[in-house]
Amino acid sequence: MTGDAVRVDDVVETMNSCELFDVMIDSHDATITAEPLKNYHRLLKAGTGRVGRIVMFQQCLQNGVMPFIVLEAQKEFF
């Protein structure tokens, strides 16, 4: 261990983000309605942007579009 502490909230948010991705993959072909969006938001504390990106990813999968990746260098333009 290097002495760098990891905040518990960060660990929980990362785990919840992974769970959100798993939920989305399991239902990637389902129509996006208010109910799944509510479920997506319950997994994250303040994840409006992350939920939006998951929905865009799901829409890409549903429409045969190659999902996008935003690289660190392009984050400011996203």
C-alpha positions in Angstrom: 0.0 0.0 0.0 1.4 3.4 -0.9 -0.3 5.4 1.8 -2.9 6.8 -0.7 -6.3 6.4 0.9 -9.3 5.5 -1.2 -12.6 7.1 -0.1 -15.3 4.5 0.7 -17.8 6.6 -1.2 -15.6 6.3 -4.3 -15.4 2.6 -3.9 -19.2 2.3 -3.5 -19.9 4.6 -6.5 -17.5 2.5 -8.7 -19.2 -0.7 -7.6 -22.6 0.8 -8.3 -21.4 2.0 -11.8 -20.3 -1.5 -12.6 -23.7 -2.9 -11.4 -25.5 -0.3 -13.5 -23.5 -1.4 -16.6 -24.4 -5.0 -15.8 -28.1 -4.2 -15.5 -27.9 -2.3 -18.8 -26.2 -5.2 -20.6 -28.7 -7.7 -19.3 -31.6 -5.5 -20.7 -29.8 -3.9 -23.6 -32.6 -4.9 -26.1 -35.4 -3.7 -23.9 -37.3 -0.4 -24.7 -36.1 2.4 -22.5 -39.0 3.7 -20.4 -39.3 5.7 -17.2 -39.0 2.5 -15.1 -35.5 1.4 -16.1 -34.3 5.0 -15.9 -35.6 5.2 -12.3 -33.7 2.0 -11.6 -30.6 3.3 -13.2 -30.7 6.4 -11.0 -31.3 4.4 -7.8 -27.9 2.7 -8.4 -26.0 6.1 -8.3 -26.0 8.9 -5.8 -25.5 11.8 -8.3 -25.2 10.1 -11.6 -27.2 12.0 -14.1 -24.2 12.2 -16.5 -23.3 8.6 -16.0 -26.9 7.5 -16.5 -27.1 9.6 -19.7 -23.9 7.9 -21.0 -25.3 4.4 -20.1 -28.5 5.3 -22.0 -26.5 6.5 -25.0 -24.5 3.3 -24.9 -27.7 1.2 -24.7 -29.1 3.1 -27.7 -26.0 2.4 -29.7 -26.3 -1.3 -29.0 -30.0 -1.3 -29.9 -29.3 0.5 -33.2 -26.2 -1.4 -34.4 -24.0 1.7 -33.8 -20.4 1.1 -32.5 -20.4 2.4 -28.9 -18.2 5.3 -28.4 -15.3 5.8 -26.0 -14.3 9.2 -24.7 -10.6 9.3 -24.0 -9.1 11.3 -21.2 -7.6 13.8 -23.7 -11.1 14.5 -25.2 -13.1 14.7 -22.0 -13.2 18.5 -22.0 -15.0 18.4 -25.4 -17.5 15.8 -24.3 
